Structures are given as structure tokens and as C-alpha cells.
Amino acid sequence: MTEVWEFPNKKKQLIEMPFSHGMEMELQMLDENGQFLKGDDMVFMMKKMVERARDILTRMIDTQEIPKVILNKIAEYPRITYNEEKGDVLTLSYKLHGDPIDIEIFGRDGNVAAITYILECVTPPCEYVEELTWWAQQVLLIAELVLPKELFLISSGFNPLQREYFRGLTMADHNHMGSFKNDKEKIKVYNMFRNFLPHILALSVNSPLIDGHPTDVIKILGKRYACPGCIRSIRLKENDTMLSYNDPRSYIPYMDPDNPNDHEYFLRTVQKASLEDARQQDIFPYTEFDTIETRICDAQTSIARRIGIALLLQMLALRASEMKEVPDVGSKLIVKNRIGAISRGLFSVFRTEDADIDRIKNIDEEFADCYFNTGGRLMQNAVQGLLRFVGEGKTMRKLFKTKLNNIPYLDPIIISVYGQLEWADPPVTEAEYQLSLFNYRQADSFQILGDLVYMTHDCIKNPLKSPLEGKPNYPKFWK
């Protein structure tokens, strides 16, 4: 049984992250038939939701229901502001390293046309893992409280009952990382994220159903949901206008850390006219907040998995900052594995034929060993190599002040590639969970919808709960 999450009583118990971290979480608001309301119907409703969210957060501040370390960072009461793309939003002034930053923490997603509304819940930039977890839970709890009774929240990359894809009508988790020492360090971290983008993508696929069905017959080998014809991320398969293209020639480039602000080279490569036009990429290192934004992840059903992915990014960033040079595995390799991960997640074949392995070994032998000598052909094995790369040595133990297998936020990630579950054998993600629901409910769309509603609620109520409940068999190098 999953333990119940509580915010630590003492500040010294908090896990400080090496870089500041914020998350944008997009959620579906559906009616009892699993449909989005029309945009016109949502205008007044969304305005009232934002007002009620302000009142709830204001009351929490007044009654001091907020942990002191977080309360001290709130610079002023939340207020309603107007965003040209989003309409009314709830804005909070929150301190990062003592300086207040205005964050739009609650409102509609501005990237969707007026066909309907997607809810966007945003955490402020956080310094501690528990702080990030607390904010992720609170903004989602507030969303549940202010949501009209006739609507339900579902956290998934795509509405499983939606009949066809519409531009922008998909849900994602965006991670913002900041507080770098300088631009050179930031670009080294960006280059590291770019190398491991297929791995992060494969871990976060969570949109395998469309019109109530997977894209092929579900085939199970033993307890492995191999399902070779079932696309794991319909969101990414269809969304080729709001992320990077599957074309090595125009894919986000490796950037020279000694020339970190070569915007012209970045724009020329991705074939965009301005940074504003170019911001909707898999990874974007030039945001207005001076953060790296990672946009590739499907919306996860659980906070636990969101935090686990955030920690993986933090660990990769720390490794990058300590390396003399971050190698470039090449856009061809990244794009091929991106395509495979979209289709089959952790079951995809990890392709390395386009890599100049000897050159990469000469730059950093440990990186090359963990990246290419994975002990198997699947993306599951490549992710195990990622975990070995970030988990070996004393750096991470010193950072987290404990052994990595004592950090519950990492359990869902470990379970995906090393774990034991009753209903499946690894590799497994939240996409396989949805496929298992389709099997278990014998294709009953509304039963599946109900299961996802309840699971979304349970995972908000307890940030340690995950659809992938099981035993995380931590590898030796993480103990």
C-alpha cells in the first residue's frame, strides 16, 4: 500500500535541488460523456473558477495552512490578471532566492483555439523537491474544488474518448529549470537534455487511446504489454506543429557552450524567424524567464511520476554542469529514437547506427559507456543506462543526503524499467496502464473514463500514489 505523503516538519529534512524547478500541468475538463465543453460555454465558467481559486488560496494564506518555508516566499496575495491569450488568470508573486517573480498559476491554456478550454495549473519556481510536490498537489486540489460539479478532471496526454485529433487539443507537462550559474552552464544542461530526450519521452508516454480504442490489437507476451501496433503517444504522433519536427535537418541543434546565445544559429536550424516563433520546441533554452523549458512529456496521471521525471532532469543537469564537455550524439540518432519512442515507448528499439561512438568516447568515456553499452536493444535498456549515468558515484548521494533508493519520488521511474507489478512486467509506463484498463474493462469506454477520473483524483490526493503500484527493484548502483 502506498504511504501517505506529508510535508516535512523541519527545513533540514527538505531535499534541495541543484537548480530551480517549476512545472506547467495541463488537464482535461470533461463532462460525463467524456466530451469537452464548447469554448463559448467555458468563458463564464472559467472566470468563476479563477475567482474561486483566488479566494481559496487567499484563505490558506490568512489561516496559515501553508508550510512556513513556502509561506515566507509568497510576496503578496494572489490576484486576478488578464492574459491576452488566456483571459483571466490567477497570478502569484513568489520569491526565488529572495526576488519576487509573477507566475500565472491557474487559468486556461493559451495555446488552444476557442474550440474548448484546457486547464493549466502551474507551480512557482521551487528550490526544494517537497516544495515542488506541495505546489503541484495544491494547485490540482484547488482545481478539483473549483471545478463545476458537472465536469471531471482527467490527467492524460489525450482525451481517450476524443474521436480525432485537433490542433492544440492535447495535454502536456512542461518542466522549467533555472538558476544557472551562467549561460554556458545552461547550454551544457540543454545539450544534455537533448541527448536524453528520447529516454524522457519514452518514460512519459501517456496517450494510447483515441475514440475509446488503441490503434491496434493489444498483444501481451506473458505479462509484457508488447502491443507492437499500439501507439503509446497519440499526442506526439499527431502534434507536429507545436513541438519539434521529426527531421534531423531542422531538429533543435547542439549548441556551443562557448557561444551560448547564438540565437541566429538556433533559429536558422529550426527554421523560425524569431525566438517567439521558435519557443514551441521539444526543449527551448531561451525562455523569457531565462529557464530551459522541456515540453516533450505527455501529461502524467500522477504527481509522483511528474516529480520523478523532474528529479531525473535535475540529476542530468547536475551531471552536465560537472562535465568538462557534454558530447553531441547527433540529431539523426535523437530523431530516430524520438520516432520510435512515440510509437512504442519503452518497447521501442534504441537505434545507435548513426552515432560516432569513438568520437563520443574520446570526449567522455563514462557517458559513452552508459549511453551505448546498455545490455539490450530496447529503450528500456537505454533508460537503465541513463539511470546508471546519473546514479553512480557519490555526487547524487551527497546532493540528496541519502541513498537514492530512500527517495520515494523516484519509485515510479524505477518501477517502469526494474520493478515488479501484479498485472504487468517491465517495461511499463502510464500508457501501458491505460492499455491494461482497455483490456480489463473489455473496451467499455465509459468504464475506462471512470477509472481515469478516479485515478487522477487519487493521485492528486496523495502525491506518492501512482497507477504503477508495485515493488521498485533498485539497481545496485543506486543503493
C-alpha positions in Angstrom: 0.0 0.0 0.0 1.3 3.5 -0.9 2.4 5.6 2.0 0.7 8.9 2.6 2.7 12.0 1.7 3.3 14.7 4.3 5.3 17.9 4.1 8.4 17.5 6.4 8.2 19.3 9.7 11.8 20.6 9.6 13.6 22.6 6.9 16.7 20.4 7.2 14.6 17.4 6.1 13.9 19.1 2.7 15.8 18.0 -0.4 17.3 21.0 -2.1 17.6 20.8 -5.8 20.7 22.0 -7.6 18.6 24.2 -9.9 15.2 25.9 -9.5 12.3 23.9 -11.0 8.7 24.8 -12.0 6.1 22.7 -13.7 3.1 23.5 -16.0 0.5 20.8 -15.9 -2.3 20.7 -18.5 -5.5 18.8 -17.6 -8.8 17.9 -19.3 -12.1 19.1 -18.0 -14.7 16.7 -19.4 -18.4 16.1 -19.0 -20.0 12.8 -18.0 -19.9 11.7 -21.7 -16.2 12.3 -21.9 -16.5 15.4 -24.1 -15.0 18.8 -23.8 -17.4 21.7 -23.4 -17.6 24.2 -26.2 -15.4 27.3 -25.8 -18.4 29.7 -25.5 -19.8 27.7 -22.6 -16.5 27.8 -20.8 -15.9 31.6 -20.9 -18.1 32.5 -17.9 -17.3 29.2 -16.1 -13.6 29.7 -16.3 -13.8 33.2 -15.0 -15.7 31.9 -11.9 -13.2 29.1 -11.4 -10.3 31.6 -11.3 -12.1 33.8 -8.8 -12.8 30.9 -6.5 -9.2 29.7 -6.8 -8.1 33.1 -5.7 -10.4 33.0 -2.7 -9.2 29.6 -1.6 -5.5 30.4 -1.8 -6.1 33.7 0.0 -7.9 31.9 2.8 -5.0 29.4 3.0 -2.6 32.3 3.4 -4.7 34.0 6.0 -5.2 30.9 8.1 -1.5 29.9 7.7 -2.4 26.4 6.3 0.7 26.7 4.2 4.2 25.4 5.4 6.2 28.2 6.8 9.1 27.8 4.3 6.6 28.2 1.5 4.5 30.9 3.1 7.6 33.1 3.6 8.1 33.0 -0.2 4.7 34.4 -1.0 5.4 38.1 -1.6 1.7 39.2 -1.8 -1.8 37.9 -2.0 -2.8 36.2 -5.2 -4.6 38.4 -7.8 -6.5 38.1 -11.0 -4.8 39.4 -14.0 -5.7 39.4 -17.7 -3.6 37.5 -20.3 -4.4 38.2 -24.0 -4.2 34.5 -24.9 -5.7 33.0 -21.8 -8.2 35.6 -20.5 -8.4 35.9 -16.7 -5.7 34.0 -14.8 -4.6 33.7 -11.2 -1.2 35.4 -10.6 1.0 34.8 -7.6 4.1 36.8 -6.7 6.6 34.3 -5.4 10.2 34.7 -4.2 13.0 32.9 -5.8 16.3 33.5 -4.0 14.6 36.5 -2.4 13.4 38.1 -5.6 9.6 38.1 -6.3 8.5 36.7 -9.7 5.0 36.8 -11.0 3.6 33.4 -12.0 0.3 32.7 -13.6 -0.5 29.6 -11.6 -4.1 28.9 -12.6 -6.2 29.5 -15.8 -6.8 28.2 -19.3 -4.1 27.1 -21.6 -3.4 29.8 -24.1 -2.3 27.6 -27.0 -5.7 26.1 -27.7 -8.2 27.6 -30.1 -11.6 28.7 -28.9 -13.0 25.2 -29.7 -12.7 24.4 -25.9 -10.6 25.1 -22.8 -7.8 23.1 -21.3 -7.0 23.8 -17.7 -3.4 24.9 -17.0 -2.1 24.6 -13.4 1.4 25.9 -12.7 3.8 25.7 -9.8 6.0 28.6 -8.9 9.8 28.1 -9.3 10.9 25.9 -6.4 14.2 25.2 -4.6 13.1 22.0 -2.8 11.7 18.7 -4.0 9.0 18.8 -1.3 8.2 22.4 -2.2 7.6 21.4 -5.8 5.5 18.5 -4.7 3.4 20.6 -2.3 2.6 23.2 -5.0 1.8 20.5 -7.6 -0.7 19.0 -5.2 -2.2 22.2 -4.0 -2.9 23.8 -7.5 -4.5 20.5 -8.5 -6.5 20.2 -5.3 -7.8 23.8 -5.9 -8.7 22.8 -9.4 -10.8 20.0 -8.1 -12.5 22.3 -5.6 -13.4 25.0 -8.1 -14.4 22.7 -11.0 -18.2 22.8 -11.7 -20.0 19.6 -10.5 -20.9 18.5 -14.0 -17.3 18.3 -15.0 -14.4 15.9 -14.2 -10.7 16.2 -14.3 -8.5 13.7 -16.2 -4.8 13.9 -16.4 -3.6 12.2 -19.7 -1.9 13.3 -22.9 -5.1 12.9 -24.9 -8.8 12.5 -24.2 -9.3 8.7 -24.7 -12.9 9.3 -26.0 -11.9 12.0 -28.4 -12.8 10.9 -32.0 -10.0 12.7 -33.8 -7.0 15.0 -33.3 -7.5 18.8 -33.3 -4.5 21.1 -33.3 -3.5 22.0 -29.8 -6.1 19.8 -28.1 -3.6 17.6 -26.3 -2.2 17.8 -22.8 1.4 18.0 -21.7 3.6 18.5 -18.7 6.2 21.3 -19.2 9.3 21.5 -16.9 11.1 24.8 -16.4 14.6 24.7 -15.0 16.6 27.8 -14.0 19.1 29.5 -11.6 22.1 28.5 -13.6 25.5 30.0 -12.7 25.9 31.4 -16.2 24.7 30.9 -19.8 27.5 28.4 -20.5 26.2 26.1 -17.8 22.6 26.5 -19.1 23.6 25.4 -22.6 25.6 22.4 -21.3 22.4 21.3 -19.5 20.3 21.9 -22.6 22.7 19.8 -24.6 22.4 17.0 -22.0 18.6 17.1 -22.1 18.7 17.0 -25.9 20.9 13.8 -25.8 18.5 12.1 -23.5 15.2 13.4 -24.9 14.1 10.1 -26.4 14.6 8.5 -23.0 12.5 11.1 -21.2 9.9 10.8 -23.9 9.7 7.0 -23.6 9.2 7.2 -19.8 6.4 9.7 -20.1 4.2 8.4 -22.9 0.5 8.5 -21.7 -1.9 8.8 -24.6 -2.5 5.4 -26.2 -6.3 5.7 -26.8 -8.4 7.6 -29.4 -12.1 7.2 -29.9 -12.1 4.8 -27.0 -9.6 2.4 -28.6 -5.9 1.7 -29.0 -4.5 1.9 -32.5 -4.2 -1.9 -32.8 -5.0 -5.1 -31.1 -3.4 -5.4 -27.7 -0.9 -8.3 -27.7 0.5 -9.4 -24.3 3.6 -11.7 -24.1 3.4 -13.3 -20.7 2.8 -10.2 -18.6 4.5 -7.8 -21.0 2.3 -5.3 -22.9 4.4 -5.5 -26.1 1.5 -4.4 -28.3 3.7 -3.5 -31.4 0.9 -1.7 -33.3 -0.4 0.3 -30.3 0.9 3.9 -30.5 1.9 5.0 -27.0 1.7 8.8 -27.5 -1.1 9.8 -29.9 -0.4 13.3 -28.7 3.1 13.3 -30.1 2.3 11.3 -33.2 -0.2 13.9 -34.3 1.2 17.1 -32.9 3.8 18.2 -35.4 3.1 21.9 -35.3 3.6 22.7 -31.6 6.8 20.8 -31.0 10.0 19.9 -32.9 9.8 18.2 -36.3 11.0 14.6 -36.9 13.6 15.9 -39.3 17.3 15.8 -38.3 18.0 18.8 -40.6 15.6 21.1 -38.6 15.7 19.5 -35.2 16.9 21.5 -32.2 20.7 21.8 -32.6 23.6 21.1 -30.3 24.7 24.5 -29.1 28.3 25.6 -28.4 28.6 26.4 -24.7 31.3 28.9 -25.5 28.8 30.8 -27.7 25.6 30.1 -25.7 23.5 32.9 -27.1 23.9 32.2 -30.8 20.2 32.8 -31.4 20.7 33.1 -35.1 22.2 29.6 -35.4 19.3 28.1 -33.3 16.7 29.9 -35.4 18.3 29.0 -38.7 18.4 25.3 -37.7 14.8 25.1 -36.5 13.7 27.3 -39.5 12.0 30.0 -37.4 12.1 33.8 -37.8 12.2 34.8 -34.1 12.6 33.3 -30.6 8.9 33.9 -30.0 8.1 31.7 -33.1 10.7 29.1 -32.1 9.6 28.6 -28.5 7.4 25.6 -29.2 10.2 23.0 -29.4 10.8 19.8 -27.5 13.4 21.7 -25.5 13.8 25.5 -25.6 16.7 27.2 -23.8 15.8 30.8 -24.4 12.6 31.5 -22.4 11.6 34.9 -21.0 12.4 33.6 -17.5 15.9 32.5 -18.5 14.9 28.9 -18.0 15.2 25.8 -20.1 11.7 24.6 -20.9 11.2 20.9 -21.6 7.9 20.3 -23.4 8.1 16.7 -24.6 6.2 14.9 -21.8 2.6 13.8 -22.1 0.5 14.9 -19.1 1.1 12.3 -16.4 -1.7 10.8 -14.4 0.2 11.0 -11.2 2.1 13.8 -9.4 4.5 11.0 -8.3 5.6 10.4 -11.8 5.8 14.1 -12.6 8.2 14.6 -9.7 10.2 11.5 -10.6 10.7 13.0 -14.1 11.6 16.4 -12.6 14.3 14.7 -10.5 15.7 12.8 -13.4 16.1 16.2 -15.2 17.7 17.7 -12.1 20.2 14.8 -12.0 21.0 15.0 -15.7 21.5 18.8 -15.3 23.9 18.3 -12.3 25.9 15.8 -14.3 26.1 18.2 -17.2 27.3 21.0 -15.0 30.1 18.9 -13.7 31.4 17.6 -17.1 34.1 19.4 -19.0 32.2 18.8 -22.2 28.8 17.3 -23.0 29.1 15.2 -26.1 26.7 15.5 -29.1 25.1 12.2 -30.0 23.7 13.7 -33.2 20.3 14.8 -34.5 19.8 11.7 -36.6 20.1 9.4 -33.6 17.8 11.6 -31.5 15.1 11.9 -34.1 15.1 8.1 -35.0 14.7 7.2 -31.3 12.2 10.0 -30.8 10.0 8.5 -33.6 10.4 5.0 -32.0 9.6 6.2 -28.5 6.4 7.9 -29.7 5.2 4.7 -31.3 6.3 2.1 -28.7 7.6 3.9 -25.6 10.0 1.8 -23.6 9.4 -1.1 -26.0 10.9 0.7 -29.0 14.3 -0.3 -30.4 17.1 2.0 -29.3 18.9 2.9 -32.5 22.6 3.8 -32.4 23.9 3.2 -36.0 24.2 6.9 -36.7 26.4 7.7 -33.7 30.1 8.4 -33.9 30.8 6.3 -30.8 34.6 6.6 -30.9 34.4 10.4 -31.1 32.0 10.5 -28.1 34.3 8.1 -26.1 37.2 10.5 -26.6 35.1 13.3 -25.2 33.7 11.4 -22.2 34.1 7.6 -21.8 31.7 7.2 -18.9 28.9 9.0 -20.9 29.6 6.8 -23.9 29.6 3.6 -21.8 26.3 4.4 -20.1 24.6 5.7 -23.3 25.6 2.9 -25.7 26.6 -0.2 -23.6 23.1 -0.7 -22.3 23.0 -4.5 -22.2 20.0 -4.8 -24.5 18.3 -3.4 -27.6 15.2 -1.8 -26.2 14.6 1.8 -25.0 14.0 0.1 -21.6 17.7 -0.8 -21.6 18.7 2.7 -22.7 16.8 4.2 -19.8 18.6 1.8 -17.5 21.8 3.3 -18.9 20.5 6.8 -18.2 19.8 5.7 -14.6 23.3 4.3 -14.3 24.8 7.5 -15.7 23.1 9.8 -13.2 23.1 7.4 -10.2 26.6 6.1 -10.0 29.2 7.7 -7.7 28.9 10.0 -4.7 27.6 13.1 -6.3 23.9 12.3 -6.1 24.1 10.8 -2.7 25.8 14.0 -1.5 23.1 16.0 -3.2 20.1 14.2 -1.7 21.8 13.5 1.6 20.6 9.9 1.5 20.8 6.8 -0.7 18.7 7.2 -3.9 16.6 4.2 -3.0 15.3 6.1 0.0 13.7 8.8 -2.1 10.0 7.7 -2.8 9.6 10.2 -5.7 11.9 8.0 -7.8 10.0 4.8 -7.2 7.6 5.2 -10.3 10.6 5.7 -12.6 12.4 2.6 -11.2 9.3 0.5 -11.4 9.0 1.3 -15.1 12.2 -0.5 -16.0 13.2 -2.6 -13.0 10.0 -3.1 -11.0 7.6 -5.8 -10.1 3.8 -5.3 -10.7 0.9 -7.7 -10.3 -0.6 -7.0 -13.7 2.5 -6.4 -15.9 6.2 -7.0 -16.2 8.5 -4.1 -17.2 8.9 -2.1 -19.2 5.8 -0.3 -18.3 4.5 3.3 -18.3 1.2 5.0 -17.7 0.4 4.3 -21.4 0.5 0.6 -20.6 -1.7 1.3 -17.6 -4.3 2.7 -20.0 -4.0 -0.3 -22.3 -4.5 -2.6 -19.4 -7.7 -0.7 -18.5 -8.9 -1.2 -22.0 -8.3 -5.0 -21.7 -9.7 -5.2 -18.2 -12.9 -3.2 -19.0 -13.3 -5.1 -22.2 -13.3 -2.0 -24.3 -16.0 -0.3 -22.3 -15.1 3.4 -22.9 -17.1 4.8 -20.0 -15.7 2.4 -17.5 -12.2 3.4 -18.7 -13.1 7.0 -18.4 -14.4 6.5 -14.9 -11.2 4.6 -13.9 -9.0 7.5 -15.2 -11.2 10.1 -13.3 -10.8 8.2 -10.0 -7.1 7.5 -10.6 -6.4 11.2 -11.3 -8.3 12.2 -8.1 -6.4 9.6 -6.0 -3.0 10.7 -7.4 -3.9 14.3 -6.5 -5.0 13.4 -3.0 -1.7 11.5 -2.4 1.3 12.7 -4.4 3.1 9.4 -3.8 0.4 7.3 -5.4 0.9 6.1 -8.9 -1.1 3.9 -11.4 2.1 1.7 -11.5 1.9 0.4 -7.9 4.5 -2.3 -7.3 7.9 -3.1 -6.0 10.8 -0.9 -7.2 13.8 -3.1 -7.5 16.5 -0.5 -7.2 19.8 -1.4 -9.1 22.9 -1.9 -7.1 24.5 1.3 -8.3 21.6 3.3 -6.7 21.9 1.7 -3.2 
